[in-house]
């Protein structure tokens, strides 16, 4: 690992989070330069196709979260 990475790992958690945020924001300046794995693109294409075939199959996040919690036996 590089010296910079080692130094970053030695930072306290709050400072590491700020560093991560700064790096993440720098990546968002030119998102087309971020490589995306072919398997991720394939999955997105598959989901887009399923949505186009049946748009009503989408679930609202609040409803989905509730369903997941119920299936896990949680009460929220």
N, CA, C and O atoms as a DFTB+ gen file, in Angstrom:
304 C
 N C O
     1  1       0.853      -1.177       0.000
     2  2       0.000       0.000       0.000
     3  2       0.896       1.237       0.000
     4  3       2.031       1.188       0.474
     5  1       0.392       2.321      -0.522
     6  2       1.197       3.531      -0.608
     7  2       1.323       4.213       0.752
     8  3       0.559       3.942       1.678
     9  1       2.289       5.088       0.842
    10  2       2.516       5.846       2.068
    11  2       1.289       6.708       2.383
    12  3       0.890       6.826       3.542
    13  1       0.702       7.301       1.358
    14  2      -0.479       8.145       1.567
    15  2      -1.625       7.322       2.151
    16  3      -2.304       7.768       3.076
    17  1      -1.838       6.128       1.614
    18  2      -2.912       5.269       2.126
    19  2      -2.639       4.876       3.570
    20  3      -3.551       4.874       4.397
    21  1      -1.403       4.547       3.874
    22  2      -1.053       4.192       5.256
    23  2      -1.317       5.357       6.203
    24  3      -1.826       5.168       7.308
    25  1      -0.966       6.564       5.761
    26  2      -1.204       7.746       6.583
    27  2      -2.709       7.984       6.769
    28  3      -3.158       8.356       7.854
    29  1      -3.469       7.768       5.713
    30  2      -4.917       7.948       5.804
    31  2      -5.530       6.961       6.797
    32  3      -6.431       7.315       7.557
    33  1      -5.038       5.731       6.785
    34  2      -5.557       4.715       7.698
    35  2      -5.197       5.005       9.151
    36  3      -5.853       4.504      10.064
    37  1      -4.181       5.794       9.367
    38  2      -3.788       6.173      10.728
    39  2      -4.630       7.321      11.289
    40  3      -4.567       7.613      12.483
    41  1      -5.411       7.964      10.436
    42  2      -6.248       9.082      10.891
    43  2      -7.375       8.575      11.786
    44  3      -7.794       7.424      11.662
    45  1      -7.867       9.426      12.685
    46  2      -9.044       9.057      13.479
    47  2     -10.253       8.875      12.546
    48  3     -10.287       9.455      11.461
    49  1     -11.233       8.080      12.960
    50  2     -12.387       7.793      12.108
    51  2     -13.066       9.038      11.512
    52  3     -13.406       9.041      10.329
    53  1     -13.265      10.075      12.303
    54  2     -13.949      11.267      11.792
    55  2     -13.157      11.910      10.650
    56  3     -13.739      12.367       9.666
    57  1     -11.851      11.942      10.783
    58  2     -11.023      12.526       9.725
    59  2     -11.000      11.630       8.483
    60  3     -10.977      12.128       7.358
    61  1     -11.007      10.315       8.688
    62  2     -11.066       9.394       7.539
    63  2     -12.367       9.582       6.774
    64  3     -12.378       9.568       5.543
    65  1     -13.471       9.761       7.509
    66  2     -14.755       9.994       6.849
    67  2     -14.738      11.284       6.034
    68  3     -15.259      11.321       4.920
    69  1     -14.142      12.342       6.584
    70  2     -14.048      13.595       5.838
    71  2     -13.188      13.409       4.578
    72  3     -13.499      13.958       3.521
    73  1     -12.117      12.639       4.701
    74  2     -11.270      12.367       3.550
    75  2     -12.027      11.570       2.491
    76  3     -11.939      11.870       1.300
    77  1     -12.764      10.561       2.925
    78  2     -13.575       9.765       1.992
    79  2     -14.564      10.668       1.267
    80  3     -14.726      10.570       0.050
    81  1     -15.222      11.545       2.015
    82  2     -16.194      12.463       1.417
    83  2     -15.534      13.351       0.368
    84  3     -16.079      13.553      -0.717
    85  1     -14.369      13.876       0.698
    86  2     -13.661      14.750      -0.236
    87  2     -13.263      13.993      -1.502
    88  3     -13.409      14.512      -2.609
    89  1     -12.763      12.771      -1.340
    90  2     -12.387      11.955      -2.500
    91  2     -13.621      11.623      -3.333
    92  3     -13.591      11.723      -4.559
    93  1     -14.708      11.228      -2.665
    94  2     -15.944      10.874      -3.369
    95  2     -16.457      12.054      -4.188
    96  3     -16.858      11.889      -5.340
    97  1     -16.444      13.253      -3.586
    98  2     -16.907      14.449      -4.293
    99  2     -16.015      14.749      -5.497
   100  3     -16.500      15.222      -6.525
   101  1     -14.728      14.479      -5.377
   102  2     -13.833      14.721      -6.504
   103  2     -14.146      13.776      -7.670
   104  3     -13.965      14.140      -8.832
   105  1     -14.614      12.569      -7.360
   106  2     -14.982      11.623      -8.413
   107  2     -16.247      12.049      -9.143
   108  3     -16.398      11.779     -10.335
   109  1     -17.149      12.707      -8.444
   110  2     -18.417      13.093      -9.051
   111  2     -18.274      14.242     -10.040
   112  3     -19.221      14.551     -10.763
   113  1     -17.113      14.878     -10.083
   114  2     -16.890      15.971     -11.027
   115  2     -16.968      15.453     -12.461
   116  3     -17.501      16.135     -13.337
   117  1     -16.448      14.271     -12.706
   118  2     -16.463      13.692     -14.048
   119  2     -16.842      12.210     -13.962
   120  3     -15.983      11.339     -14.094
   121  1     -18.129      11.926     -13.739
   122  2     -18.562      10.538     -13.530
   123  2     -18.312       9.616     -14.722
   124  3     -18.239       8.398     -14.554
   125  1     -18.181      10.179     -15.918
   126  2     -17.924       9.334     -17.087
   127  2     -16.548       8.685     -17.049
   128  3     -16.287       7.743     -17.796
   129  1     -15.674       9.176     -16.193
   130  2     -14.335       8.628     -16.080
   131  2     -14.250       7.481     -15.070
   132  3     -13.196       6.863     -14.918
   133  1     -15.359       7.198     -14.383
   134  2     -15.369       6.129     -13.381
   135  2     -15.708       4.816     -14.084
   136  3     -16.778       4.695     -14.681
   137  1     -14.819       3.844     -14.022
   138  2     -15.101       2.574     -14.687
   139  2     -16.220       1.810     -13.979
   140  3     -16.305       1.784     -12.751
   141  1     -17.066       1.194     -14.787
   142  2     -18.170       0.398     -14.255
   143  2     -18.018      -1.015     -14.809
   144  3     -17.841      -1.205     -16.012
   145  1     -18.089      -1.998     -13.921
   146  2     -17.927      -3.392     -14.338
   147  2     -19.059      -3.797     -15.279
   148  3     -20.197      -3.349     -15.138
   149  1     -18.726      -4.634     -16.219
   150  2     -19.697      -5.116     -17.201
   151  2     -20.880      -5.811     -16.515
   152  3     -22.021      -5.681     -16.959
   153  1     -20.605      -6.543     -15.440
   154  2     -21.692      -7.241     -14.748
   155  2     -22.684      -6.250     -14.127
   156  3     -23.880      -6.532     -14.053
   157  1     -22.192      -5.106     -13.689
   158  2     -23.077      -4.079     -13.131
   159  2     -23.948      -3.501     -14.244
   160  3     -25.153      -3.322     -14.063
   161  1     -23.344      -3.212     -15.388
   162  2     -24.110      -2.690     -16.522
   163  2     -25.157      -3.700     -16.993
   164  3     -26.278      -3.328     -17.339
   165  1     -24.780      -4.980     -17.002
   166  2     -25.735      -6.027     -17.393
   167  2     -26.922      -6.072     -16.431
   168  3     -28.068      -6.212     -16.859
   169  1     -26.644      -5.953     -15.136
   170  2     -27.714      -5.976     -14.136
   171  2     -28.639      -4.768     -14.313
   172  3     -29.859      -4.899     -14.226
   173  1     -28.062      -3.613     -14.557
   174  2     -28.882      -2.416     -14.779
   175  2     -29.755      -2.574     -16.020
   176  3     -30.927      -2.196     -16.008
   177  1     -29.191      -3.129     -17.087
   178  2     -29.968      -3.378     -18.304
   179  2     -31.114      -4.338     -18.030
   180  3     -32.229      -4.135     -18.512
   181  1     -30.843      -5.384     -17.257
   182  2     -31.869      -6.365     -16.922
   183  2     -33.005      -5.723     -16.125
   184  3     -34.180      -5.968     -16.397
   185  1     -32.646      -4.904     -15.144
   186  2     -33.666      -4.245     -14.323
   187  2     -34.476      -3.246     -15.139
   188  3     -35.688      -3.124     -14.965
   189  1     -33.789      -2.528     -16.037
   190  2     -34.499      -1.572     -16.894
   191  2     -35.501      -2.305     -17.795
   192  3     -36.624      -1.842     -17.993
   193  1     -35.083      -3.445     -18.332
   194  2     -35.964      -4.238     -19.194
   195  2     -37.189      -4.724     -18.413
   196  3     -38.315      -4.637     -18.902
   197  1     -36.963      -5.236     -17.193
   198  2     -38.085      -5.699     -16.368
   199  2     -39.038      -4.556     -16.053
   200  3     -40.255      -4.743     -16.060
   201  1     -38.495      -3.376     -15.776
   202  2     -39.338      -2.220     -15.475
   203  2     -40.175      -1.842     -16.696
   204  3     -41.371      -1.580     -16.571
   205  1     -39.548      -1.813     -17.879
   206  2     -40.278      -1.438     -19.089
   207  2     -41.388      -2.436     -19.405
   208  3     -42.444      -2.064     -19.917
   209  1     -41.136      -3.718     -19.091
   210  2     -42.148      -4.749     -19.339
   211  2     -43.312      -4.631     -18.365
   212  3     -44.456      -4.912     -18.724
   213  1     -43.025      -4.216     -17.129
   214  2     -44.074      -4.142     -16.114
   215  2     -43.737      -3.044     -15.090
   216  3     -43.234      -3.336     -14.005
   217  1     -44.016      -1.787     -15.443
   218  2     -43.692      -0.668     -14.537
   219  2     -44.339      -0.788     -13.159
   220  3     -43.796      -0.288     -12.174
   221  1     -45.478      -1.436     -13.085
   222  2     -46.177      -1.565     -11.801
   223  2     -45.454      -2.499     -10.831
   224  3     -45.828      -2.591      -9.662
   225  1     -44.421      -3.190     -11.315
   226  2     -43.692      -4.105     -10.442
   227  2     -42.778      -3.374      -9.452
   228  3     -42.289      -3.975      -8.495
   229  1     -42.550      -2.083      -9.684
   230  2     -41.714      -1.317      -8.747
   231  2     -42.442      -1.106      -7.436
   232  3     -43.667      -0.993      -7.396
   233  1     -41.663      -1.053      -6.357
   234  2     -42.235      -0.799      -5.041
   235  2     -41.661       0.490      -4.488
   236  3     -40.485       0.798      -4.685
   237  1     -42.487       1.225      -3.807
   238  2     -42.058       2.414      -3.102
   239  2     -41.080       1.992      -2.009
   240  3     -41.266       0.942      -1.394
   241  1     -40.032       2.800      -1.754
   242  2     -39.018       2.439      -0.775
   243  2     -39.625       2.205       0.607
   244  3     -39.249       1.249       1.286
   245  1     -40.545       3.050       1.029
   246  2     -41.141       2.886       2.359
   247  2     -41.882       1.550       2.460
   248  3     -41.796       0.862       3.478
   249  1     -42.608       1.188       1.400
   250  2     -43.329      -0.086       1.397
   251  2     -42.357      -1.270       1.388
   252  3     -42.556      -2.255       2.099
   253  1     -41.321      -1.160       0.586
   254  2     -40.340      -2.234       0.512
   255  2     -39.628      -2.420       1.844
   256  3     -39.414      -3.547       2.291
   257  1     -39.267      -1.317       2.469
   258  2     -38.608      -1.380       3.772
   259  2     -39.516      -2.051       4.803
   260  3     -39.058      -2.850       5.620
   261  1     -40.794      -1.720       4.756
   262  2     -41.755      -2.324       5.676
   263  2     -41.849      -3.839       5.438
   264  3     -41.869      -4.624       6.386
   265  1     -41.905      -4.234       4.167
   266  2     -41.979      -5.652       3.818
   267  2     -40.748      -6.401       4.311
   268  3     -40.857      -7.489       4.878
   269  1     -39.585      -5.816       4.092
   270  2     -38.335      -6.445       4.538
   271  2     -38.339      -6.605       6.061
   272  3     -37.983      -7.663       6.581
   273  1     -38.742      -5.558       6.762
   274  2     -38.774      -5.620       8.221
   275  2     -39.734      -6.698       8.702
   276  3     -39.427      -7.437       9.637
   277  1     -40.884      -6.787       8.069
   278  2     -41.879      -7.804       8.459
   279  2     -41.317      -9.209       8.205
   280  3     -41.500     -10.111       9.023
   281  1     -40.642      -9.385       7.082
   282  2     -40.089     -10.710       6.750
   283  2     -38.971     -11.096       7.699
   284  3     -38.700     -12.281       7.891
   285  1     -38.322     -10.114       8.291
   286  2     -37.251     -10.391       9.245
   287  2     -37.775     -10.478      10.671
   288  3     -37.012     -10.723      11.605
   289  1     -39.080     -10.278      10.835
   290  2     -39.667     -10.370      12.159
   291  2     -39.487      -9.127      13.000
   292  3     -39.661      -9.170      14.218
   293  1     -39.140      -8.018      12.366
   294  2     -38.942      -6.767      13.079
   295  2     -40.272      -6.019      13.176
   296  3     -41.160      -6.191      12.340
   297  1     -40.388      -5.213      14.182
   298  2     -41.572      -4.365      14.310
   299  2     -41.115      -2.916      14.335
   300  3     -40.470      -2.471      15.284
   301  1     -41.453      -2.192      13.291
   302  2     -41.094      -0.768      13.189
   303  2     -42.315       0.059      12.912
   304  3     -42.219       1.281      12.792
